[in-house]
Amino acid sequence: MILFRYLARELAGTMMAVSIVLLMILMSGRLIQQLAEAAAGEISLTLVFMMLLLRLPYFLELILPLGLFIAILLTYGRLYAESEMTVLTATGFSNRKLLGYTLIPAACVMVVVALFSLVLSPWGAQKTEILFQQQAQMTEFEMLIPGRFQSAGRSSGRTTYAERLSDDKKEMRGVFLADGQSVIVAETGTQYVSDDTGSRFLELHQGRRYDLTPNEVELQVLEFERYGVKIADQPEQRRRIRKEALATADLWGSDDLRDISQLQWRLSMILMVPIVTLLAFPLSKVNPRQGRFARLFPAILLFMVYIATLITLTSLIDKGRLDPAIGVWPLHAAYVAIGVGLMLIPEWLRRQKVKSL
């Protein structure tokens, strides 16, 4: 029991440190991206940190399996490098018993990842979706400064000007809109958001549209009482979050490929914990002369291939290019086989070598 507490404490401390570092790196990258979007007028600055907090469970369900994987490699690698494992083996402590001790904290991590993946991450995505809906209603109105020409986004190429806004900031007055070769002026403008597609439209009233074709002097003028301009499609990030926002109970039994791929992804996050434990356990075994980091790079590379292939397979299911009945399960089975092979093959080779002497 003393030995178990020692190993569990070492694993927990290393895993926490690694997970915090990975979380800071991941959240810093996302924060920079969202601050750039806020600077471009695509999202409100007040929502940036709230969206990061709501997406925290999603980040953790990805980080914790990797944190556990690296923690086993570093902790057991140190024990092998400092010959502590040699002492344990000499006292009759078998690898099977050590693996059993390792699977106990891994089971605790598995429960936490299941909580994040099945409950908290969808809940955070639901709240983020609500923020996106609120954001869609105020984008280009709440952030529009009356009396100033303002770009609508980094890639739209559209410039908007409003002489003034109504008190509730739901109506533009004295509107000027330049988009490509077209210039539109209107007395008023309101915004409409499609509930089905999430796309936003600007509805202009009582105005004119001027179209100028390059290399031609003729100017086309169109007068209108009501004119609709598509402001933006639903962002890719929101489409992804809407899929992640579905409750896990709603995914069971669904025939929709997107629901099936999302369910298999959530279950895969849970299955990944014992599988990476099975992988890290034999990979952590190093020669004291090699040092504790000898197998760290190939092990992390193996994990990256694992997660990248998993993302690819779920995407293929989503697009209908992979049979959901096959799904991601062969990948998990293959990595279980790799982990078992890494544990059994070296022992089998050692026995064969002893027999040949």
N, C-alpha and C positions, 0 to 999 in steps of 0.2 A: 504493500500500500504506500509506503514511503517513496519507493521508486516511481510508482504511478503518479503521485502528487508532484514529484520533481519533474518528470517528463511533461506532465500536463501544464505545469507552471511555465516551463521553458517554451513549450509550443504556444501557449496563450500569449505570453509576452511578445514573442517574435512575430506572431500573426497580427497582433494589434498594431505593433510598430509598422510592419509592412503595409497593412491595410490602410492606416492613416496616411502614409506617404502616397500610396496609389490613389486614395480618395482625393487628396489635395491636388495631385497632378491632373486627375480627370476633371474635377470641378473647376480648376483654374482654366483649363482649356475651354470648358463650356462657358465659364464666366466671360472670358475674352470674346468668344463668339457672340454671346448675347449682348455684351456691351457694344460691340460693333454694330449689331442690328439696332440697338437703341439709338446709337449715334446717327444711323442712317434713317431714323424715323420709322422703323418697321415695328418696333414694340416700345412700350412705355418703360422708362427707366425704373419706375416704382415697382414693376412686376418682375424685374430680373432676379432679385434675390429670393422672392417668394417662389418663383418657378424652380429655382435651384433647390430649395428646401423640399419642395414637393417631389422632386425627382431623386431625392437622396436614397429612398429604398431601392429604386432601379439601379443606381450606381452600386449600392452595397451588394445586391444579389449577384452582380458580376465580379466584384472585387473580393468578396470573402472566399470563394473557392480558390482564386489565385493566391490570396494571402495565406491560406492554409497550405497550399502546395509549396510555396516558397518557404514558409515557416518550417515545414518538415525537412526540406532540403538543407536549410541553414542549421537548424537545431541538431538534427542527427548527423549532418556533415561535420559539425564541430565535435560531437561525441566520438565519431570515428577518427577524426584528425588528431584528437587528444588522447586516443587509445582508451577512452572510457568504455566504448562498446566491446573492446577486446577483453576488458576486465569482466564485464557482465557476461560475456559468452563463456569465459573461463570458469565462472561460478555456476554455470548451468542454466543461464537465462537464454532461452531459445528465441529465434527470430519470430516464430509463430506467436509466442507470448507477447513479444514486443509489438507485433502488428495488432494484436488484440487490444493492448493498451492504447495504441495510436487511434484505433477506430472509435474508442469511447469519446474523446473530444471531437473527433470528426463527426460523430452522430449528433453532438450538440450543435455544431456548426450547420449540419444538415437541417436540423429543426429550425434554426434561425433563418437560413436561406429559404426554406419552405414558407415561413411566415412572410418574408419579404416578397417572394415570387408570386405566391398565391393570393395574398391579401393586401399587404401594404403598398406594393408597387402598383397594382391596378387602382387602388384608392387614390394614390398620388397622381396617377395619370388622369383619373376622373376630375380631380380638383384642378389639374393643369388645363384640362379641356374647358372647364368653366372659365378659367382666366383667359384662355384663347378667345372664347366667345365674347367676353367682356372687352377684350382687346380689339377684336374685329369691329365692335360697335363704335369704338372711339378713335381708331387709327385714322389719321389724316384730318380729324376734326379736333380731338383733344390736343393733338400735338401741332396743329396748324396755328401759325402766328399770323394774325390779321395784318394786312398791309405789307407782307413780305413774301417774295417769291421763294418757294420751297420745293426741293426735290422730293418726289413721292417714294423713292427707293433707290437702291444702288444699281439695279439692272433694268428698271422700267423705262428710264429715259424721259419721264414725264415731269413737267413742272406745273405746280399749282399755286394760284394766287387767289386770295379772298380779301375783299375790302374790309369785311367785318363778319363776325359770327353772332348768332343768336345767343341769348343769355344761357340757354341750356346746352349750347354747343352742338346742336343737332342739325343746324341749317347754316349753310354758307350764303353770303350775300355779296353781289358784285364779283362773280366768279370769272377767273381767267384760267384756261387750261391749255397748255402747249404739249402736244404729243406727236413727235415725229414731224410730218409735213402738215399737220392740222393744228389749227388754233380755234378754240371754242370760248365764247364769252356768253354768259348767262346771268340773269337777274338773281336767281337763287339755285341752290343745289342741296340735295339731301342724300343720305347713304342708305343702301339696301344690301342686306346680307342674306344669301341663299342658305336656308337651313339644310338643304339636301347636299349641296356641293361645298358649302363653306366659302364660296367666292363672293367678293364684294363688288358692288356696282355703285356708281355715282349717278344719281338721277338729276338732270339739269332741267330748269324750267325757264321758258321765255328767253331764247337766246339765238345766237347765230354760230354757224361753223364755217370756217374759212379753210379751203384746201388749196395748196399751192404745189403744182407739179414741177420738179426740177427741169431747168432748161426751157420752161414755158412761161409766158407772161400772163396767160389767162388765169384768173383767180375765180375759183368756184365758191359760191356763197349759198349756204343752206340755212333757212330760217326754220325754227322749230318752237313748238310749245312745250314739248317734253322730249328729252333725249337721254339715253342711257349710255354710260361709259363704264366698261369693266375695269375696275381698279386693280384687282389682283386675284389670282387663283388661290385656292386653299394651300397653305404652305405644306411642303413635304413633311416637315416636323410635326405639324398638327395631324396630318393623315396617319402618321405612324402612332402618335399618341392616342388618337381615337381608337385605334385597334387595340392598343395596350390597356385602354381604360375599361374594357369589358370585364365584368366580374368573372372569376374562374368558374362559378356555378353555371353561368350562361354559356360557357364554351363547351361543357360536357354535352355530348350528343348532337352537337351542331354539325350540319353537312357543309357549311361554308368553309372553303379552303383556307381563308384568312384566319378563321376561328381555330381550325385544326392546327395550323402552323403555330399560332400563338400559344395554344395549349401544350403542344409538344415542346415549345421553347421553355415554357415555365416548368414543366416536368423535368426537362433536361438540366436546368439550373440546379435542381435538387439532386438528380442522379450524378451530376458532375462531382459532387463533394466526395462520396466514397470512391469514385473512380480515380480522381486525382490523388487521393490518399494511397490507393493501391499502386499508382504510378510513382509517386514521390518516395515511397518507402524503399524500394530497391535502388532507385537512382541516388538516394542520399548516402549510400555505402561507398566510401572512398578510401583509398590507401592513405595512411598518415603522411606519406611523402608527397602526395598530390595536393593536399590542402583541402579545406572545406568547400571551396568554390569550383572544384575541378569539373563537376558535372552540372553546374548551375545553368550555364548557357544552353547546352543541348536540351536540358530538361524544360527550360522556359520556351525554347523553340518548339518542342513537342506539344506543350500546352497551347501555344499560339496557333499551331496547325489544327489542334482540336477545336478551339473556339471559332476559328475562321471557317472550318469545314461545317461546323454546326450552323453558323449564320447562313452559309451558302445553301445548305439543305433546307432550312426553314424557308428561305426565300424561294427555292424551287417548288416547295409545297404550295406556298402562297400563290405562285404564278401558274400552278397546275401542271408543272413539268416533272413532278415526282409523285408517285403514288403515295397517298397518305398512309396506306396500310404498311408500306415499307418505312417511310418517314426517316427519322433520325436514329432509329434503333440500331441499325447495323453499325453506325459510327460508335455508339456507346459499347456495343459488343466487341468491336475491334480493339478499342482501348482497354477494355477489361482483359482481353486476350494478351495485349502487349504487357500490361502490368503483371499478369500471372506468369507470362513468359520470362519477364525480367527477374522474377523471383526464383523460378524453378530451373531455368536453363543453366545459369552459372553453377548451381548446386549439382545438377546432373553432369555437367562437364567436369566438375571437380571429382565426382565419384568415378567417372570413366578414367580420369587421369590416375587416380589411386589404384584402380584395378589393373591398369596397364604397367604399373611399376613392379 
